[in-house]
Amino acid sequence: MHPIHINKAERDFGACLKAVCPHCQNETEFRLRMRSGALRLVGIVVADLGGCYGLKCNGSGCKFWKDLKDDELAPAQTAVRLYSEMVAGELSTEAYAKSLDALDFPTIHALRKEAATWSCPACAEKVPLTMNGCWKCSSPRPGLAKSELAAGADRPPVPYAVTRPSNPWEQ
């Protein structure tokens, strides 16, 4: 055992939002968490390295983390309370959504905006969430079921007259 050790810890405060994750592209719960660290010398805490709060994707294998600003802790705790009331049936889905939108919580709004696009795993292009394939390299969107990918396969190809280069020298 080493006499000097750095401990890292995460504390979970509960789910506060169900949304599409910008990283794994799955609809999942985002949980309010706190990460902290401490420097220990022979088991005694010598220095507290501080901590930070954030929203973490609860998807399996996804480690997406969105940091919260210092003044967002109170709205985040309110969002956790609202989400638990909605899950318990004490609050309707519509009332939850309206209450969440009324909170001064820029991180949730930014998270939703990020999730409106997805990053292509092949070329890193940002693509609108409404598209199932990358417009740059045609790679399929990650996280889609095979049936969703096959649904677009029965479309006829775009005619050459539409896709041909406008300049004959570009052929």
N, C-alpha and C positions, 0 to 999 in steps of 0.2 A: 504494500500500500504506500502510495506517495504521500508525503506530508502536506503538499499543496494540491488542492483539488478545486476545480470550477464546476459548480452545479448549475444545471439549466432546468427550469421547470415551466410547465404550462398549466394554467388553471382554467377550467371551463365554467362559464356563467350561464350557459343555456343557448338554445336556438333563438334567433331573432328574425330570420328571414328565410323564405323558400324562393329561390331564383335560379336562373341558369348561370353556371359558373363560367367565367370567361376563359378559364384554363382547360377544364375537362369537357366543357360543353354539355354537361348533364344538369338536369334540374335537381337541385339538392338543397339541404338546409345549410345556412351559414350560421356558425356559432360564435358568440362573443367569447374571446379567450384573452388571457394575459400571459405573456412570456416574461420570465425574469431570470436573473442569474445572481450567483453569490460566489465569492472567493473564500474558500475554507482552508485553514491552516490547522492540521491535526484535528479535524472535525469541528473546529470552532469558526464561526462566520467572522471573517476579518473585514470584509468589504462587501457591501451590497452593490451589485452592478446595475441595479435598477430594472425596470420592466417597461413593457409597452403593451397596449391593448390593440386588438385587431379582430377582424372577421375572418374566420377560417372555413373553407369549403369542407363539408362533412362527407364528400364523396369518397368511395373506396380508392385508396391509392393516390388521391389528389392532395397536394400539399399547398394549394393556393392560399395565400394570406394577403389580406388588404389591411394596412395599418390605419388606425384611427388617429385623428388629431386630438390634442389634449382636451378641447372643449366638447368632444363628441361622446364622452363616456356616459353622461346623463341621458342623452337621447338613445344611446345603445341599450342602456339598462331598461328604459321605457319600452323599446322595441322587443326586448326579451319578455317583459311582462305581457305585452300585447299579444305576442306569438303564443305564449303559454295559455292565455285566455281563449285565443282562437282555437287551439288544439283541444282544449277542454270543452269547447262548445258554448262558452260564455259570451263569445263575441263572434259575429258573422264574418265571413271572408271579406265581404264588401266593407264592413265597418273597420276591420283590421287594415285593409288596404288604404282606406281614407285616412285613418289615424296615423299610419306609417308615413303617408305622403305629407301630412301636416307637420311632422317632426322636422326640426332643423338638423338634418342628418345627411350632409353632403356625401359621405362615403357610400351610403346606400344608393344614392342617385348616380354616383360615378360607377359603382359596380354594375348597376343596371345598364348604363350606357356602354360600358366595356363589353357586356354580354350581348349587346345587340350586334356585335360582329364576332367573328371567330378567326383565329390565325391558322392558316394552312400549314400542316406539319411538313409538307415537302418544300415550299418556297417562302414561308413566313409572311405571305400576303394577307392583309386584313380584308375579310370578305363579309358582306352583310349576312345576318343570321337567316334571312329568307332564302338564301341559296344553299343547295345541298352539295355543290361542288365548287372548287376554286375557279375563278374566272381567268386566272393567269396560267395555271398548269393542269386544270381539270381533275385534280385529286379530290376524292370524296371527303365530305366533312366528317371528322372523327365523332364517334358517339352515336351515329345513326344506325338504326336497325336495318338489316338486310332488305326487309320489305319496303322501307322508305327509299333505299337506293334503287331497287328494282322498279319502283313506280315511275321513275324518270327515264328508265331504259327503253320504254316502249314509244317514246317520242321519235318522230322521223328526224333525220339529220337536216341541218340548215342547208338550203340549196347553195351551190357554188356561186351562182350569180350574186348572192347576197354577201358571201364571205370573200369573194375574189378581191385581190388588190386593185385599187383604183388606178395605179400606174402600171402599165404593161411591163416595164423594166423590173418591177419588184417580183415577178413570177419566178 
